[in-house]
Amino acid sequence: MLLLAETEYDLDGIALIGGDQLWFGDPWAPRLRTTQNRAGEQSGLYARRRLHVKRRAVVRASKAGRPVSAYLALPGQLELFHVVRDWSRVDERRLPAMTEPAREVLDGFVAHIRRRGWKMGPLGPSIRTLRVLLAYLGAAAPLLEEDVRLLARQHNFSGARVINYLRLTGLLAAGQKADAYLARARRVADEMPAPYAGPVHRWIDVLCGHGSRRSWPMAPSTIAAYTRLAGPSLHTWYDAGITDLRSVTHAHIEKALEPVKGEAAKSLATALRSLFRALKREKLIFRDPSRLISPTASARRLPVPLPEDHLQGVLERITGTRNKLIFVLAAVHALSTHDQRRLLLDDLDRSRGRLLVRRPGRLEHTIYLDELTFRLATAWLSERARRWPSSTNPYLLVTARTAVDDSHPRSCPEAINKPLRRLALQAGRLRADRILDEARHTADPVHLIRLFGLSPITATKYVRAAHPAGTHTDPTSA
């Protein structure tokens, strides 16, 4: 006799006490194909199939015997006090039994994935995330966005598609939306030395308009830039033995500004002055050591053109239709990164060859498309419809992430700048070079205002940079 396999599950009640289940194989052994299983033991082909059938039967019986979760969220149930759930110890192999409404939500999510034309394999972590949430919390009440994000932090889980689907079906209790710039600023404050962390957080509160006295909040991007600029100086002072910001003097600030020149010095002086003015207003320091520091001491630099051979053959070296369109919009039509991110599909009118540029707080600007831009825009629309036929994102320039995100986000600035940075270019430099090239052919700032939608101050700056001998210095620009 030849032992080919040992029964794993005794569903038939034929196990021998103190023995093994054997399979005859003397005359039939050459005909039986034996394979190596994961445990390194040999098993016959028939026995392997038989054991798989038993294994599936045991799994079904085990699932049928599982109780329903004791933590099901009920509609209208009030929260006594908020406790953050710990999802790090979830065992997916021992999930509670799913209720019928929860099963319908999970099946609806799978059907939603298939309707959108997405592949099931890469979205396995998203399905796994929703299955765990529904097994423990049910589908009778909306799921907290906080729980989805906490579970998505675990290995082999994902929450972006789950949040979008629950939002579409009304089953998401959305949390307070966090701003990426403010989160970055808070992270800088958390990384400060212990004596500095509290004052820097208070400084951020003041910039957000949440200080002891009411004030207008600043833009989150500006707050993140201020904390990023002031961070190195604060770490330097702490390393030098200054353990209290009340000990910082005017000489310390001047020493921090010495190695920095030009616009960088102006930006650093502005950030430090904002820090100490906020701490003085909050009565965390006795005096403001930056009071005599003038952030406008350095002169405003005029734009300079790119080298003449820097743009030769760039369009041929750029890969991808979208990246070529980004380059043309910056180098030909002088659109900044923010302008390109705000472009909508409805802003492109191909029948009239026009592109509308929306700028918050300013008049809308209309671009009349040339042949190259029109051809690239048409090719990009065709490529977008082919790659993401069911995308509902209203923005013209989308990425692989934003095209399938049902919350319709704009592309991040890095998606615009990264393909240009590979060729040592920047959208801002391309924009400035295009405006400066046009200003060389005319000394009329009104022409620049109409062509590029500039403000009068900006148009005058470019005219003065292109014709320094024919213009006078504006005393307000220093």
VOPAGU-2260 file (C-alpha; in pm, 1 decimal, decimal comma):
REM VOPAGU-2260
SITE   aa  ch    i         X         Y         Z
SITE  MET   A    0       0,0       0,0       0,0
SITE  LEU   A    1     108,1     358,1     -74,0
SITE  LEU   A    2       9,6     646,8     153,8
SITE  LEU   A    3     -84,1     931,3     -79,4
SITE  ALA   A    4    -278,2    1170,2     145,4
SITE  GLU   A    5    -411,4    1209,7     494,0
SITE  THR   A    6    -766,7    1332,3     538,1
SITE  GLU   A    7    -782,0    1685,4     676,9
SITE  TYR   A    8   -1151,8    1694,1     764,3
SITE  ASP   A    9   -1340,3    1386,9     878,8
SITE  LEU   A   10   -1683,3    1479,9     748,0
SITE  ASP   A   11   -1772,6    1117,2     671,1
SITE  GLY   A   12   -1680,0     983,8    1014,5
SITE  ILE   A   13   -1434,2     724,2     882,4
SITE  ALA   A   14   -1126,8     827,7    1076,2
SITE  LEU   A   15    -936,8     543,9    1239,1
SITE  ILE   A   16    -857,5     587,2    1604,8
SITE  GLY   A   17    -483,7     585,2    1633,9
SITE  GLY   A   18    -432,8     533,6    1258,5
SITE  ASP   A   19    -429,6     706,7     917,9
SITE  GLN   A   20    -662,3     690,1     619,9
SITE  LEU   A   21    -472,8     506,9     343,2
SITE  TRP   A   22    -524,8     483,8     -32,3
SITE  PHE   A   23    -446,5     168,5    -235,6
SITE  GLY   A   24    -203,1     230,3    -514,4
SITE  ASP   A   25     -12,8     -93,0    -605,5
SITE  PRO   A   26    -130,4    -158,4    -964,7
SITE  TRP   A   27    -268,2     194,3   -1012,6
SITE  ALA   A   28      22,6     386,5    -861,3
SITE  PRO   A   29     198,4     458,6   -1197,4
SITE  ARG   A   30    -124,9     612,4   -1327,6
SITE  LEU   A   31    -174,8     846,0   -1030,3
SITE  ARG   A   32     -10,8    1183,2   -1062,5
SITE  THR   A   33     131,4    1301,9    -732,2
SITE  THR   A   34     189,7    1671,4    -668,5
SITE  GLN   A   35     381,2    1859,2    -405,8
SITE  ASN   A   36     150,4    2065,6    -188,0
SITE  ARG   A   37     248,3    2376,3       4,9
SITE  ALA   A   38     334,9    2175,8     315,4
SITE  GLY   A   39     586,4    1971,0     119,4
SITE  GLU   A   40     380,9    1648,0     140,1
SITE  GLN   A   41     279,1    1440,0    -157,9
SITE  SER   A   42     -86,9    1389,2    -238,0
SITE  GLY   A   43    -269,2    1218,7    -520,9
SITE  LEU   A   44    -465,7    1419,5    -772,6
SITE  TYR   A   45    -796,1    1256,4    -681,6
SITE  ALA   A   46    -727,1    1287,7    -310,0
SITE  ARG   A   47    -632,7    1651,9    -352,2
SITE  ARG   A   48    -962,0    1730,7    -522,6
SITE  ARG   A   49   -1152,7    1532,7    -261,7
SITE  LEU   A   50    -985,2    1722,0      20,1
SITE  HIS   A   51   -1060,8    2054,9    -147,6
SITE  VAL   A   52   -1428,9    1964,4    -158,6
SITE  LYS   A   53   -1417,9    1878,1     209,6
SITE  ARG   A   54   -1230,0    2195,8     289,1
SITE  ARG   A   55   -1490,1    2411,5     115,1
SITE  ALA   A   56   -1769,5    2229,5     296,2
SITE  VAL   A   57   -1602,3    2290,3     630,9
SITE  VAL   A   58   -1552,4    2659,3     549,5
SITE  ARG   A   59   -1920,1    2695,3     456,0
SITE  ALA   A   60   -2026,1    2522,3     775,3
SITE  SER   A   61   -1792,9    2742,9     978,4
SITE  LYS   A   62   -1929,2    3062,2     821,5
SITE  ALA   A   63   -2287,2    2952,7     875,1
SITE  GLY   A   64   -2217,1    2903,1    1244,6
SITE  ARG   A   65   -2062,5    3243,7    1300,8
SITE  PRO   A   66   -2264,9    3484,6    1512,9
SITE  VAL   A   67   -2358,3    3833,6    1404,0
SITE  SER   A   68   -2133,2    4112,1    1531,3
SITE  ALA   A   69   -2220,8    4256,6    1870,3
SITE  TYR   A   70   -2103,9    4600,3    1752,7
SITE  LEU   A   71   -2358,1    4666,6    1478,3
SITE  ALA   A   72   -2426,3    5038,8    1434,3
SITE  LEU   A   73   -2795,9    5111,5    1472,2
SITE  PRO   A   74   -2974,0    5404,1    1301,1
SITE  GLY   A   75   -3044,3    5690,6    1538,8
SITE  GLN   A   76   -2809,0    5557,3    1804,5
SITE  LEU   A   77   -2645,0    5851,1    1984,3
SITE  GLU   A   78   -2281,2    5858,2    2084,8
SITE  LEU   A   79   -2212,0    5895,0    2454,7
SITE  PHE   A   80   -1848,1    5988,9    2397,9
SITE  HIS   A   81   -1619,8    5943,3    2100,9
SITE  VAL   A   82   -1367,9    5658,8    2106,8
SITE  VAL   A   83   -1139,5    5585,6    1814,9
SITE  ARG   A   84   -1170,3    5221,9    1709,8
SITE  ASP   A   85    -855,0    5011,7    1696,2
SITE  TRP   A   86    -856,4    4810,0    1372,6
SITE  SER   A   87    -499,2    4681,4    1406,5
SITE  ARG   A   88    -607,2    4348,5    1565,5
SITE  VAL   A   89    -874,8    4255,6    1312,9
SITE  ASP   A   90    -854,6    3891,0    1206,6
SITE  GLU   A   91   -1012,8    3862,6     864,2
SITE  ARG   A   92   -1034,1    3483,9     895,9
SITE  ARG   A   93   -1276,0    3509,3    1189,9
SITE  LEU   A   94   -1513,3    3781,3    1078,5
SITE  PRO   A   95   -1869,3    3787,8    1219,2
SITE  ALA   A   96   -2153,7    3678,4     996,3
SITE  MET   A   97   -2278,7    3951,2     762,3
SITE  THR   A   98   -2639,1    4063,2     775,8
SITE  GLU   A   99   -2849,4    4056,1     460,1
SITE  PRO   A  100   -2838,6    4439,7     410,6
SITE  ALA   A  101   -2462,4    4431,8     455,2
SITE  ARG   A  102   -2431,2    4156,8     196,7
SITE  GLU   A  103   -2638,6    4364,7     -47,9
SITE  VAL   A  104   -2407,4    4665,7       1,5
SITE  LEU   A  105   -2099,8    4452,9     -62,5
SITE  ASP   A  106   -2254,7    4299,0    -374,4
SITE  GLY   A  107   -2349,2    4646,9    -492,0
SITE  PHE   A  108   -1988,5    4760,3    -450,9
SITE  VAL   A  109   -1864,0    4469,5    -662,9
SITE  ALA   A  110   -2125,2    4550,3    -928,9
SITE  HIS   A  111   -2019,4    4916,2    -917,5
SITE  ILE   A  112   -1657,9    4814,0    -985,5
SITE  ARG   A  113   -1762,2    4607,2   -1285,7
SITE  ARG   A  114   -1981,4    4886,0   -1426,6
SITE  ARG   A  115   -1690,5    5128,2   -1411,1
SITE  GLY   A  116   -1473,0    4883,8   -1605,7
SITE  TRP   A  117   -1213,0    4847,4   -1329,3
SITE  LYS   A  118   -1012,7    4529,6   -1282,6
SITE  MET   A  119   -1110,3    4320,8    -982,0
SITE  GLY   A  120    -755,2    4216,3    -891,9
SITE  PRO   A  121    -610,9    4559,6    -800,0
SITE  LEU   A  122    -932,9    4647,1    -613,0
SITE  GLY   A  123    -916,5    4342,0    -387,8
SITE  PRO   A  124    -791,4    4551,7     -90,7
SITE  SER   A  125   -1091,8    4784,8    -132,9
SITE  ILE   A  126   -1338,7    4494,6    -132,9
SITE  ARG   A  127   -1162,8    4347,7     170,4
SITE  THR   A  128   -1191,8    4680,0     354,5
SITE  LEU   A  129   -1564,8    4710,3     293,7
SITE  ARG   A  130   -1622,3    4346,2     389,8
SITE  VAL   A  131   -1453,3    4393,1     728,1
SITE  LEU   A  132   -1642,5    4716,6     799,4
SITE  LEU   A  133   -1980,1    4568,7     709,4
SITE  ALA   A  134   -1912,9    4249,1     904,7
SITE  TYR   A  135   -1843,3    4438,7    1225,7
SITE  LEU   A  136   -2062,0    4751,1    1190,9
SITE  GLY   A  137   -2338,4    4643,7     951,9
SITE  ALA   A  138   -2517,0    4859,1     694,0
SITE  ALA   A  139   -2817,0    4984,8     890,9
SITE  ALA   A  140   -2643,1    5312,9     981,2
SITE  PRO   A  141   -2388,0    5519,3     783,1
SITE  LEU   A  142   -2026,0    5418,4     833,5
SITE  LEU   A  143   -1782,3    5673,4     973,6
SITE  GLU   A  144   -1521,7    5799,3     729,5
SITE  GLU   A  145   -1276,6    5785,8    1018,5
SITE  ASP   A  146   -1320,8    5407,5    1047,6
SITE  VAL   A  147   -1261,6    5359,0     674,9
SITE  ARG   A  148    -937,9    5557,2     684,3
SITE  LEU   A  149    -811,7    5386,4    1000,5
SITE  LEU   A  150    -873,9    5040,1     857,0
SITE  ALA   A  151    -715,4    5141,0     526,0
SITE  ARG   A  152    -388,8    5209,6     709,1
SITE  GLN   A  153    -350,4    4838,4     781,6
SITE  HIS   A  154    -155,5    4611,5     550,8
SITE  ASN   A  155    -334,2    4503,6     231,8
SITE  PHE   A  156    -634,1    4732,7     284,2
SITE  SER   A  157    -745,2    5034,5      81,8
SITE  GLY   A  158   -1013,1    5294,5     148,1
SITE  ALA   A  159   -1027,4    5552,5    -134,6
SITE  ARG   A  160   -1276,5    5362,2    -354,3
SITE  VAL   A  161   -1476,6    5257,8     -47,9
SITE  ILE   A  162   -1520,1    5618,6      65,3
SITE  ASN   A  163   -1631,9    5725,1    -282,0
SITE  TYR   A  164   -1885,1    5442,5    -309,9
SITE  LEU   A  165   -2030,4    5496,9      37,6
SITE  ARG   A  166   -2059,5    5867,0     -38,0
SITE  LEU   A  167   -2249,6    5794,5    -359,9
SITE  THR   A  168   -2491,7    5557,7    -187,0
SITE  GLY   A  169   -2546,0    5783,1     115,6
SITE  LEU   A  170   -2388,3    5533,4     356,7
SITE  LEU   A  171   -2094,3    5752,8     460,3
SITE  ALA   A  172   -2085,9    5973,0     768,9
SITE  ALA   A  173   -1825,4    6214,0     635,0
SITE  GLY   A  174   -1567,7    6341,0     879,9
SITE  GLN   A  175   -1420,1    6684,8     892,7
SITE  LYS   A  176   -1217,5    6733,2     577,1
SITE  ALA   A  177    -852,2    6789,6     654,4
SITE  ASP   A  178    -653,4    7036,7     448,4
SITE  ALA   A  179    -328,0    6892,9     318,2
SITE  TYR   A  180    -140,9    7221,3     367,0
SITE  LEU   A  181    -257,2    7261,7     726,6
SITE  ALA   A  182    -171,7    6898,6     798,1
SITE  ARG   A  183     175,9    6965,4     661,8
SITE  ALA   A  184     214,2    7271,7     882,7
SITE  ARG   A  185      99,6    7077,5    1190,4
SITE  ARG   A  186     348,4    6804,5    1105,6
SITE  VAL   A  187     629,6    7061,4    1098,8
SITE  ALA   A  188     517,1    7185,1    1441,0
SITE  ASP   A  189     509,5    6830,4    1579,6
SITE  GLU   A  190     867,7    6773,7    1463,8
SITE  MET   A  191     992,8    7082,1    1647,1
SITE  PRO   A  192    1192,7    7050,1    1970,4
SITE  ALA   A  193     967,8    7016,8    2274,0
SITE  PRO   A  194    1003,9    7381,8    2394,8
SITE  TYR   A  195     914,0    7511,1    2046,5
SITE  ALA   A  196     625,6    7279,0    1952,5
SITE  GLY   A  197     359,4    7456,7    2160,2
SITE  PRO   A  198     443,3    7810,9    2040,7
SITE  VAL   A  199     456,2    7700,6    1677,1
SITE  HIS   A  200     114,1    7535,8    1709,5
SITE  ARG   A  201     -17,7    7857,1    1862,3
SITE  TRP   A  202     132,1    8050,0    1571,2
SITE  ILE   A  203     -57,2    7824,9    1328,3
SITE  ASP   A  204    -378,2    7886,5    1524,4
SITE  VAL   A  205    -330,4    8260,7    1487,3
SITE  LEU   A  206    -269,1    8231,2    1112,9
SITE  CYS   A  207    -588,4    8023,7    1086,0
SITE  GLY   A  208    -783,8    8297,1    1264,8
SITE  HIS   A  209    -827,8    8095,6    1586,5
SITE  GLY   A  210    -612,8    8306,2    1817,9
SITE  SER   A  211    -717,6    8487,9    2131,4
SITE  ARG   A  212    -826,4    8778,6    1911,8
SITE  ARG   A  213   -1024,3    8734,1    1592,7
SITE  SER   A  214    -836,7    8790,1    1268,8
SITE  TRP   A  215    -867,9    8709,5     902,5
SITE  PRO   A  216    -736,7    8357,7     828,5
SITE  MET   A  217    -452,9    8317,7     582,6
SITE  ALA   A  218    -447,3    8071,4     293,9
SITE  PRO   A  219    -345,1    7719,8     406,1
SITE  SER   A  220     -72,1    7712,0     140,5
SITE  THR   A  221      76,7    8031,4     287,5
SITE  ILE   A  222      66,5    7885,5     639,1
SITE  ALA   A  223     248,8    7573,1     521,1
SITE  ALA   A  224     508,7    7786,4     342,7
SITE  TYR   A  225     568,6    8000,7     654,1
SITE  THR   A  226     625,8    7699,1     879,2
SITE  ARG   A  227     852,9    7536,8     622,2
SITE  LEU   A  228    1066,0    7850,8     592,2
SITE  ALA   A  229    1092,7    7916,5     966,5
SITE  GLY   A  230    1162,4    7553,8    1062,1
SITE  PRO   A  231    1539,6    7538,9     985,8
SITE  SER   A  232    1609,1    7860,4    1180,5
SITE  LEU   A  233    1420,0    7730,8    1483,7
SITE  HIS   A  234    1614,2    7403,8    1482,3
SITE  THR   A  235    1940,6    7599,2    1451,6
SITE  TRP   A  236    1857,4    7816,5    1751,8
SITE  TYR   A  237    1767,0    7513,5    1962,0
SITE  ASP   A  238    2092,6    7340,3    1869,9
SITE  ALA   A  239    2276,8    7657,5    1973,7
SITE  GLY   A  240    2131,3    7630,5    2324,6
SITE  ILE   A  241    1825,7    7857,7    2297,7
SITE  THR   A  242    1556,0    7655,1    2470,4
SITE  ASP   A  243    1297,5    7935,2    2492,1
SITE  LEU   A  244    1176,6    8159,9    2210,6
SITE  ARG   A  245    1168,1    8447,6    2460,2
SITE  SER   A  246    1549,1    8438,9    2450,6
SITE  VAL   A  247    1568,7    8504,4    2074,4
SITE  THR   A  248    1710,3    8851,1    2001,8
SITE  HIS   A  249    1732,9    9079,4    1702,6
SITE  ALA   A  250    2092,5    8961,6    1648,5
SITE  HIS   A  251    1979,6    8599,1    1620,7
SITE  ILE   A  252    1734,0    8687,4    1345,6
SITE  GLU   A  253    1992,1    8891,1    1156,0
SITE  LYS   A  254    2237,0    8602,6    1176,7
SITE  ALA   A  255    1971,5    8365,9    1037,6
SITE  LEU   A  256    1915,5    8603,5     742,4
SITE  GLU   A  257    2285,2    8651,6     661,0
SITE  PRO   A  258    2343,4    8342,8     440,9
SITE  VAL   A  259    2016,1    8397,1     249,9
SITE  LYS   A  260    1992,7    8644,2     -37,1
SITE  GLY   A  261    1730,2    8796,8    -263,4
SITE  GLU   A  262    1372,5    8676,6    -257,6
SITE  ALA   A  263    1463,7    8387,8     -26,7
SITE  ALA   A  264    1580,0    8636,2     238,6
SITE  LYS   A  265    1260,5    8834,3     197,0
SITE  SER   A  266    1045,5    8521,0     237,1
SITE  LEU   A  267    1236,4    8405,6     546,3
SITE  ALA   A  268    1213,6    8750,8     706,0
SITE  THR   A  269     838,5    8757,2     642,5
SITE  ALA   A  270     790,8    8415,2     803,4
SITE  LEU   A  271     997,7    8497,7    1114,5
SITE  ARG   A  272     826,6    8831,0    1153,9
SITE  SER   A  273     487,0    8660,3    1134,2
SITE  LEU   A  274     595,4    8408,4    1400,0
SITE  PHE   A  275     711,0    8660,1    1658,9
SITE  ARG   A  276     425,4    8901,3    1595,5
SITE  ALA   A  277     178,7    8618,1    1661,9
SITE  LEU   A  278     359,4    8510,2    1979,7
SITE  LYS   A  279     369,0    8871,1    2102,3
SITE  ARG   A  280      -2,8    8910,1    2039,7
SITE  GLU   A  281     -72,7    8585,0    2226,3
SITE  LYS   A  282     148,4    8711,0    2513,6
SITE  LEU   A  283     387,9    8417,6    2489,2
SITE  ILE   A  284     691,4    8647,5    2455,5
SITE  PHE   A  285     764,8    8983,9    2616,9
SITE  ARG   A  286     894,0    9168,0    2309,0
SITE  ASP   A  287     909,6    9118,7    1935,9
SITE  PRO   A  288    1274,8    9074,9    1823,3
SITE  SER   A  289    1173,4    9097,7    1456,4
SITE  ARG   A  290    1012,8    9440,7    1491,8
SITE  LEU   A  291    1297,8    9622,5    1317,6
SITE  ILE   A  292    1336,2    9359,4    1043,1
SITE  SER   A  293    1194,5    9490,5     716,1
SITE  PRO   A  294    1065,3    9212,5     490,9
SITE  THR   A  295    1070,4    9447,3     189,8
SITE  ALA   A  296    1437,1    9536,0     214,9
SITE  SER   A  297    1533,0    9345,6     -99,1
SITE  ALA   A  298    1433,5    9479,8    -440,8
SITE  ARG   A  299    1182,9    9291,3    -650,9
SITE  ARG   A  300    1361,4    9092,1    -918,1
SITE  LEU   A  301    1247,9    9131,5   -1276,4
SITE  PRO   A  302    1176,7    8823,5   -1489,2
SITE  VAL   A  303    1460,5    8697,0   -1706,1
SITE  PRO   A  304    1427,7    8500,5   -2032,6
SITE  LEU   A  305    1528,1    8139,5   -2076,8
SITE  PRO   A  306    1839,2    8058,5   -2283,9
SITE  GLU   A  307    1767,6    8067,7   -2655,7
SITE  ASP   A  308    1847,7    7699,0   -2714,0
SITE  HIS   A  309    1667,5    7575,5   -2402,2
SITE  LEU   A  310    1333,3    7512,3   -2575,1
SITE  GLN   A  311    1460,0    7361,9   -2899,9
SITE  GLY   A  312    1319,5    7014,8   -2958,3
SITE  VAL   A  313    1143,3    7001,3   -2620,8
SITE  LEU   A  314     804,4    6906,5   -2763,8
SITE  GLU   A  315     952,8    6602,3   -2940,8
SITE  ARG   A  316    1120,3    6485,5   -2619,2
SITE  ILE   A  317     803,2    6503,3   -2409,7
SITE  THR   A  318     614,8    6174,3   -2387,8
SITE  GLY   A  319     238,1    6155,6   -2354,4
SITE  THR   A  320     -35,9    6369,2   -2505,6
SITE  ARG   A  321    -135,3    6523,6   -2174,0
SITE  ASN   A  322     222,9    6627,6   -2095,1
SITE  LYS   A  323     259,4    6786,0   -2438,7
SITE  LEU   A  324     -64,2    6978,8   -2386,2
SITE  ILE   A  325      62,1    7100,0   -2047,6
SITE  PHE   A  326     383,2    7224,9   -2207,9
SITE  VAL   A  327     201,3    7409,5   -2486,9
SITE  LEU   A  328     -46,1    7574,0   -2249,0
SITE  ALA   A  329     245,8    7710,2   -2043,5
SITE  ALA   A  330     494,2    7793,9   -2321,2
SITE  VAL   A  331     249,1    7932,7   -2580,1
SITE  HIS   A  332     -50,0    8061,3   -2383,2
SITE  ALA   A  333     131,7    8149,2   -2056,3
SITE  LEU   A  334    -100,5    7951,6   -1829,5
SITE  SER   A  335      29,4    7893,4   -1479,6
SITE  THR   A  336       4,2    7566,8   -1288,3
SITE  HIS   A  337    -303,5    7689,6   -1100,4
SITE  ASP   A  338    -471,0    7802,3   -1424,3
SITE  GLN   A  339    -424,6    7459,3   -1582,7
SITE  ARG   A  340    -553,2    7275,6   -1276,0
SITE  ARG   A  341    -879,2    7478,2   -1285,7
SITE  LEU   A  342    -956,8    7414,9   -1654,1
SITE  LEU   A  343   -1290,6    7239,5   -1702,0
SITE  LEU   A  344   -1407,8    7021,8   -1986,5
SITE  ASP   A  345   -1686,4    7271,7   -2050,1
SITE  ASP   A  346   -1427,1    7549,1   -2081,9
SITE  LEU   A  347   -1296,3    7394,5   -2405,3
SITE  ASP   A  348   -1507,7    7495,7   -2704,5
SITE  ARG   A  349   -1360,3    7314,3   -3002,7
SITE  SER   A  350   -1628,9    7432,3   -3243,2
SITE  ARG   A  351   -1512,2    7791,7   -3194,6
SITE  GLY   A  352   -1150,1    7714,1   -3108,5
SITE  ARG   A  353   -1167,5    7878,5   -2766,5
SITE  LEU   A  354   -1054,9    7792,9   -2415,7
SITE  LEU   A  355   -1195,7    7978,0   -2115,7
SITE  VAL   A  356    -961,1    8036,6   -1820,9
SITE  ARG   A  357   -1135,9    8093,3   -1487,9
SITE  ARG   A  358    -944,8    8286,6   -1223,4
SITE  PRO   A  359   -1117,7    8334,9    -885,8
SITE  GLY   A  360   -1156,8    8700,3    -794,6
SITE  ARG   A  361   -1064,2    8816,3   -1145,3
SITE  LEU   A  362   -1224,4    8845,6   -1487,5
SITE  GLU   A  363   -1238,8    8535,4   -1703,5
SITE  HIS   A  364    -980,7    8513,8   -1980,1
SITE  THR   A  365   -1045,9    8364,7   -2324,8
SITE  ILE   A  366    -771,1    8191,3   -2523,6
SITE  TYR   A  367    -803,1    8148,5   -2899,9
SITE  LEU   A  368    -643,6    7814,7   -2982,1
SITE  ASP   A  369    -379,1    7782,0   -3248,4
SITE  GLU   A  370    -352,3    7472,3   -3467,4
SITE  LEU   A  371    -101,0    7291,4   -3243,0
SITE  THR   A  372    -297,3    7347,3   -2922,1
SITE  PHE   A  373    -624,1    7249,8   -3092,2
SITE  ARG   A  374    -471,4    6925,4   -3223,4
SITE  LEU   A  375    -322,8    6832,1   -2883,9
SITE  ALA   A  376    -646,7    6912,9   -2700,2
SITE  THR   A  377    -845,4    6693,6   -2940,5
SITE  ALA   A  378    -596,0    6407,8   -2905,5
SITE  TRP   A  379    -608,4    6434,8   -2525,9
SITE  LEU   A  380    -988,9    6418,6   -2519,2
SITE  SER   A  381    -977,2    6103,8   -2733,3
SITE  GLU   A  382    -714,8    5943,8   -2509,6
SITE  ARG   A  383    -907,6    6036,3   -2195,5
SITE  ALA   A  384   -1230,2    5883,6   -2332,6
SITE  ARG   A  385   -1043,6    5566,0   -2428,4
SITE  ARG   A  386    -863,7    5520,7   -2094,2
SITE  TRP   A  387   -1145,0    5626,9   -1861,2
SITE  PRO   A  388   -1475,1    5600,8   -2053,3
SITE  SER   A  389   -1688,2    5621,7   -1737,2
SITE  SER   A  390   -1499,1    5908,4   -1570,2
SITE  THR   A  391   -1720,3    6189,8   -1442,3
SITE  ASN   A  392   -1440,2    6424,4   -1336,0
SITE  PRO   A  393   -1528,4    6770,1   -1477,9
SITE  TYR   A  394   -1167,4    6892,2   -1505,4
SITE  LEU   A  395    -983,7    6888,5   -1836,5
SITE  LEU   A  396    -648,2    6761,1   -1708,7
SITE  VAL   A  397    -686,9    6445,0   -1501,1
SITE  THR   A  398    -453,9    6170,3   -1385,4
SITE  ALA   A  399    -503,4    5797,5   -1333,8
SITE  ARG   A  400    -608,0    5870,4    -974,4
SITE  THR   A  401    -833,2    6173,7   -1019,9
SITE  ALA   A  402   -1009,9    6033,4   -1328,0
SITE  VAL   A  403   -1172,4    5751,6   -1128,2
SITE  ASP   A  404   -1226,1    5943,7    -803,2
SITE  ASP   A  405   -1596,6    6014,1    -761,9
SITE  SER   A  406   -1523,6    6314,0    -537,9
SITE  HIS   A  407   -1392,7    6493,3    -850,7
SITE  PRO   A  408   -1065,6    6636,8    -719,9
SITE  ARG   A  409    -833,5    6857,1    -921,0
SITE  SER   A  410    -495,3    6728,9   -1029,0
SITE  CYS   A  411    -219,8    6812,6    -783,3
SITE  PRO   A  412      43,7    7071,6    -886,9
SITE  GLU   A  413     304,6    6795,4    -899,2
SITE  ALA   A  414     114,1    6628,3   -1183,6
SITE  ILE   A  415     162,5    6946,8   -1389,1
SITE  ASN   A  416     523,0    7019,4   -1295,3
SITE  LYS   A  417     676,8    6671,5   -1279,9
SITE  PRO   A  418     680,7    6596,1   -1656,6
SITE  LEU   A  419     835,2    6939,2   -1718,8
SITE  ARG   A  420    1088,7    6903,4   -1439,3
SITE  ARG   A  421    1230,1    6595,3   -1611,1
SITE  LEU   A  422    1348,3    6830,6   -1886,6
SITE  ALA   A  423    1477,8    7095,4   -1641,6
SITE  LEU   A  424    1173,6    7316,4   -1703,7
SITE  GLN   A  425     902,1    7472,5   -1488,9
SITE  ALA   A  426     555,6    7593,7   -1581,6
SITE  GLY   A  427     623,3    7926,9   -1409,9
SITE  ARG   A  428     947,8    7981,5   -1601,1
SITE  LEU   A  429     780,9    7891,8   -1930,4
SITE  ARG   A  430     498,5    8133,2   -1857,3
SITE  ALA   A  431     736,9    8417,2   -1770,2
SITE  ASP   A  432     950,1    8353,1   -2079,9
SITE  ARG   A  433     643,1    8362,7   -2306,8
SITE  ILE   A  434     515,2    8691,4   -2163,2
SITE  LEU   A  435     862,1    8846,1   -2172,6
SITE  ASP   A  436     905,4    8740,4   -2536,1
SITE  GLU   A  437     578,0    8909,0   -2626,5
SITE  ALA   A  438     675,7    9220,2   -2429,1
SITE  ARG   A  439     990,9    9254,9   -2640,8
SITE  HIS   A  440     775,3    9311,5   -2947,4
SITE  THR   A  441     555,6    9575,1   -2787,4
SITE  ALA   A  442     590,2    9830,8   -2512,4
SITE  ASP   A  443     213,7    9847,2   -2459,9
SITE  PRO   A  444     107,3    9682,8   -2133,4
SITE  VAL   A  445    -256,8    9687,9   -2251,3
SITE  HIS   A  446    -163,0    9440,7   -2523,2
SITE  LEU   A  447     -24,2    9201,2   -2260,6
SITE  ILE   A  448    -335,3    9243,9   -2048,5
SITE  ARG   A  449    -562,0    9146,4   -2338,1
SITE  LEU   A  450    -343,4    8862,6   -2466,8
SITE  PHE   A  451    -262,5    8689,1   -2138,0
SITE  GLY   A  452    -521,6    8826,6   -1895,0
SITE  LEU   A  453    -259,1    8992,2   -1671,3
SITE  SER   A  454    -317,8    9255,8   -1410,1
SITE  PRO   A  455    -192,8    9609,1   -1490,0
SITE  ILE   A  456      89,3    9582,5   -1232,6
SITE  THR   A  457     213,2    9251,9   -1373,2
SITE  ALA   A  458     193,1    9373,3   -1733,4
SITE  THR   A  459     391,7    9686,6   -1644,3
SITE  LYS   A  460     656,9    9473,1   -1473,8
SITE  TYR   A  461     714,8    9268,6   -1788,4
SITE  VAL   A  462     726,7    9575,6   -2010,7
SITE  ARG   A  463     984,0    9734,4   -1781,0
SITE  ALA   A  464    1189,6    9411,6   -1787,4
SITE  ALA   A  465    1180,8    9399,0   -2169,0
SITE  HIS   A  466    1248,9    9772,3   -2217,5
SITE  PRO   A  467    1452,9    9890,0   -1917,6
SITE  ALA   A  468    1584,6   10197,1   -2098,8
SITE  GLY   A  469    1242,9   10327,2   -2197,5
SITE  THR   A  470    1065,0   10296,1   -1862,3
SITE  HIS   A  471    1101,1   10454,6   -1523,6
SITE  THR   A  472    1131,6   10261,9   -1197,1
SITE  ASP   A  473     806,5   10229,6   -1009,8
SITE  PRO   A  474     874,8   10335,0    -648,5
SITE  THR   A  475     591,8   10108,7    -524,4
SITE  SER   A  476     758,1    9794,7    -667,3
SITE  ALA   A  477    1063,5    9811,3    -442,7
